[in-house]
Each structure stands twice: as structure tokens, then as C-alpha cells.
Amino acid sequence: MTKRALISVSDKSGVLEFAKELVALGYEVLSTGGTKKHLQDNGVPVTSVDEVTKFPEILGGRVKTLNPMIHGGLLAKYDDAEHQAQMKEHGIEPIEIVCVNLYPFVETISKPDVTFEDAIENIDIGGPTMLRSAAKNQQYVTVIVDANDYEGVLAELKDAGQTTLQTRRRLAAKVFRHTAAYDSYISNYLSAELGEEFPEQMTLTYELKQTLRYGENPHQKAAFYQKRLASDFSVAYAEQLHGKELSYNNIQDANAALQIIKEFKQPAAVAVKHMNPCGVGTGETIAEAFNKAYEADATSIFGGIVALNREVDAKTAEQLASIFLEIIIAPSFSKEAIELLTVKKNIRLLTISFDQHTQDAFNTVSVEGGLLVQEPDRYGFDEADIQVVTDRQPTEEEWAAMRLGWSVVKHVKSNAIVITDEQMTLGIGAGQMNRVGSAKIALEQAGEKAAGAALASDAFFPMPDTVEAAIEAGITAIIHPGGSKRDQESIDAANKAGITMVLTGIRHFKH
């Protein structure tokens, strides 16, 4: 009995060589459409699927392989007498190898001008059906969905005349992962088109970018997966110019730095440690901005991650090279900057496209046995319902300081307090169990610089104690959401001290 292989691929990488090798091993190749033409044009003998089915392709190619002559050949058990009798009765021959990849649905919907009709037409039906049939019958059938597996399959066929059961099972599992991901892209696209925010079922698909040396700690295994349809403004799509492989904690911190740096249009620099900012600076130049971020906390920046929103030039690189940093992220590095920074063997230099700051529709957080899904916190200073609630109005400098503080505080773990002047953070209190505790940390870090500075709080003050501590340290402007039953006590304290207070109406809790 002639051995048969069915080949029908959208991605034709390596398929010609694969088909030629199969023919040399005695396989009859079945194919359809563009794949059949590609193989025939290059001298590979091909049997058309419609010769097997005795039925032409119809409905513009929508129906061609959905036929018992194909699926009987894929699903029949070789050691089942009843199956074999039915195969003989209906003239169905087995298909031992299936090589299929699918219509480019993801590539289609990635196009900026894609229409809904184009998306629908690129939903593959016959391909997934053949893959699933062959994968279900993995006891007998070898199914290939990835061109990277051609070589290994051929090696086994040449060595033993057939693939091993272990290989067939491995390839079948890969097929079901592939078709599950394919269907998730389709369902998510259609749900988004319908505006369904929280459907009754949610399937998320990620692709392996790299396995990591370890997770948060050396005893924890970890890997890094990326979204295929994500923004280029992402650690997952960064280009690494220099340095050793990113770690689990590096990736977390780098992502935190990116979320902060995108708040700024003017030259800005952000230093992050353990997913909290330790220094944020702005300036007329990127060198000035980094100098401000460094001065904000010259101790904590050691071993940190720095993100900058302008090209790193030689002057900035000299400053960066003078301290130990794990990662530097920027849209680009000048030739001189690269020469200066790559002297350090281990420092990672990453470039990321700052052209698009698009954000995922939802953020997800894994919990034991489940997943939390929420809309990202997109609200900044410009979206806030700003109200000056004290007798004294802010000065121009105080407005600038509060704007900076409000941009940073939403990225600090709650309870969060940030002290700022017009160009830099002066003190950051993060993650304390009470707000006055965070304020004391921030004010202590700011020291004498707190005099005349602004204080931003991610949530309201349940009592006036934080405001009183700020006044005592010399703070002259406070920005917070408001909404406490005791807001008036804080406002009264501010009025008594002659400082200004602004309410935003927006809370920025971050856990």
C-alpha cells in the first residue's frame, strides 16, 4: 500500500524540501490550492485532493478537504478490524502524515486597514479540522504544524521508516496548543468587535519568548511569554543591544519603568527598584533629566533599572556609566553612548519603540485558582476633576510640582506618598500599611528639600495626621483624590497653615 502524506500550508517555509524528501522515501503527496501549485511548479509530483475525494473544491475554496475520503484516512485505527473493513468498503486509504499550517488570521487582523470581511475570510476551517483529526489519531498519524519539526520527522523516517509514538504524541500536543491559540485569537477579535468586555469565558494566548534562569528566587522555575498582538512599547518586544540575559525580576522592573516613563512628553528619566520608582527627573535635556532622577535617591538607584524617553547621548552615557545599573531602556543610543556603556560587560541596553504608547484593553493578575481582570489605570492629571479646596491658590511652580507628583504616585505601591518639586521626586514612601507611615518615609527622604515642595497621595486622608506631618516638614502644596468623610479636617489644617490643597476625584491604588 502506498504511503501518503497530505501537505497544505499557508507558510511555505521549508515545505518544498520536506515534500521532496517524502517523495524520495516513497510517499505520495496529496495537496490543494496554492501549496499544490508551489510543489508542482518545483517538480514535486502531487495528487490533487479532489482526485481523492472525487468532489471539486467549491464555495470559493471554503470546502475542499471536508470529506470522508480525507478524514476517514486520518481517523481510522490501523489495528481495528471494523475500521479497516469500512475503509476497504468505501475505498478509503490511510494518510500517515499531515503537514498543515493555517490561514494567516493573526497577520490579517494586525493590518491597520483590515476589514471585518477580510478577517472572517481568513478564518481557517479545513486546516484545523485536519490537524485535529490527525492529532486525535496520534497512535498512527504524524501531524506537523511547525516547519521547525520537518527535519526531526525526516530523520526518524529515514532511520526507522516511521516516527516514534513519543514523537507523534509530542507533535499532536503541539497541534492542539496551536489550534487552541488560533481559536482564541478569533474569539477575542470577534468579542472585541462586539464590545464584549467581560465574556462568559476568557482565553488568553501568549507565545514563549525565552525560558529564564530562575524566577523571583533561584529555587523557582520561570519563563517569559509575549503577546503576539501587543504594542511595540513593551519589554517583550524590546531589542537588547548588549548585556546578559534578562531575569524574571529585571523584566518586572523594566515593565514598571516603562509604565512610568510614558507619562512624560518632556525629556524624562525614571529609576526603578523592586517595581517602585526610586527617582524621577525631568529637564530641558535627557542628561539633565537623568541627573535629577539620580539626585532624587543616589543610594537606591544602585543596581536599579533606568528608563529614558530620549536617545542616550554621550553626555548622558557618561553619567549612566558612573554607577552600577542592571538595565538602561531608551528609544535609541548614540554610537558614542554605546561605546561608553558596553565597556561594562553585564549591563543590559534595551531599545524600545516610543512611537506607540498603546495599552492592553485589560490588565490581568494571577491568583490561586483564578485570574483578576481589570481596565488599566489610564487616568492622569489631565483627566482629573481638579478642584482647589483651600483659600490659597497654587503658584505656577506648585502646579508643576503637583502635576509631576500626581503622574508618579499612581505607579507607586499603596499606600503611596510622593514629594516633588517642579522637576524631580524628592521623597517616595511606598507600600506601608498606613498612609502616615508612607508620608514619614517620603518626608524623611526629602529632608530639607521638603520645604516649599508638593506632596501627592494616591488616596484620600482618613485623618489630618498626614497633612499635619507635611505642614511640619514645610510642604506648601498637597494633591490627593479627596472623598473622605473627614476631608474638611485636612482642608482646615491646610488653610490654617496657609498652604494649598487640590483634590482630583481619582484614586490611584496600586497593589
Beta strands, then each sheet from edge to edge (+ up, - down):
strand 1: 3-8
strand 2: 27-31
strand 3: 47-48
strand 4: 97-100
strand 5: 142-144
strand 6: 207-212
strand 7: 222-226
strand 8: 239-242
strand 9: 268-273
strand 10: 276-282
strand 11: 304-308
strand 12: 325-330
strand 13: 348-351
strand 14: 363-367
strand 15: 370-374
strand 16: 387-388
strand 17: 417-420
strand 18: 425-429
strand 19: 454-457
strand 20: 477-480
strand 21: 500-503
sheet 1: 3+ 2+ 1+ 4+ 5+
sheet 2: 6+ 7-
sheet 3: 8+ 13- 12- 11- 9+ 10-
sheet 4: 14+ 15-
sheet 5: 16+ 21- 20- 19- 17+ 18-
end
